[in-house]
Amino acid sequence: MVRCSCVWFRKYGNFIDNLRLFTRGGSGGMGYPRLGGEGGKGGDVWVVAHKKMTLKQLKDKYPQKRFVAGEGGNSRVSALKGSRGKDCEIPVPVGISVTDENGKIIGELNKEKDRILVAEGGLGGKLLTNFLPLKGQKRVIHLDLKLIADISLVGFPNAGKSSLLSQVSHAKPAIADYAFTTLKPELGKIMYNDFRQVSVADLPGLIEGAHMNKGMGHKFLKHIERTRQLLFVVDISGFQLSSRTQYRTAFETIILLTKELELYKEELQTKPALLAVNKMDLPGAQDKFHVLMHQLQNPKDFLHLFEKNMIPERTVEFQHIIPISAITGEGIEELKNYIRKSLDEHSNQENGAYHKKQLLNLQICSTVSYNEPPPKNAVTIPR
């Protein structure tokens, strides 16, 4: 079993995950009516993905948040075809979704150097336009960041996620007895001795009603859409947000977290999931853990304890359940190894499914080619 050599987390001060920008393509150049010259086309505005970029860096570098491409060159005697205007590129982080003012998706940038055209330059003056140039396209766009990570931590506030981070990383997250200590996402990587890296997203805690945008709501939930797997973190003693809210056992916490994910987007439930049961150092934790394991093995026997609208359509089947204590370090190494094991297992399944699909496509193509009748005008050679 490969052991982790170290883990680090990169903290983002004043984290920004959405930004509104004004963009305008460049105007075309003037035509030359007497000689039939055409003006150059205006430059375009592109959004381009860069790995080391953040939205905060973009905002700090361009505080006006206006991006205008260059104008096309005018037609003249020495150059009847006007030069093309200079394109404008907006550098953004990987994982950006670009939408217009009406919320319509223009495109997504999921890997380095992906690019999307957001504002087209105007045509240069030519015969069809009476040699008058056209203005460039104006567009207000919204950049929405959804973190891309191997694992996302999912849990209610005070489940011990920040304490867990302090155990598995060099980060120093805020730790306190009050609920909301994590207020912005953090990205990090688990580093293994064989140079394997696993990226982890630590996100603000959910509360009941997050799917309706309560608490961090959509600001949190959108970030797990592009995560490969989920790591549920629950307190073995249960959870109570405040004296005015109902106390929830560890089992109830898991069911409610599952329901919140389902109500926000059902596809999230299809993601592979692990469960870290935290605070196993507390008195009576072992007995509570045995009860929890029995409940998770027979969930339908206990769903009658919930109101009907709180029961998810399907319960999560955890690939691995690991009891841990972020205070004493119990189970931390096992958790790291199970994270890697789960990712490897799922990756192998995906590769196997892909190869099967490719083989099936080849077989279908071969069958079609073999059975396809010759064209009417084809010459056939008798055997």
Secondary structure, DSSP 4 states (H G I P E B T S, - for coil): -PPEEEEEEE--TT---EEEEEEEPPPPPP-BTTTTBBPPPPPPEEEEEETT--HHHHHHH-TT-EEEPPPPPPPBTTBSBPPPPPPEEEEEETTEEEEETT--EEEEE-STT-EEEEEPPPPPP-GGGTTPPPPPPEEEEEEEE----SEEEE--TTSSHHHHHHHHSS------SSS----S-EEEEEEETTS-EEEEEE-PPP-TTGGGT-TTHHHHHGGGTT-SEEEEEEETT-B-SSTTS--B-HHHHHHHHHHHHHHH-GGGGGS-EEEEEE-TTSTTHHHHHHHHHHHHHSGGGTGGGS-GGGS-SS----S-EEE--TTT-TTHHHHHHHHHHHHHHHHHHHHHHHHHHHHHHHHHHHHHHHHPPPPTT------
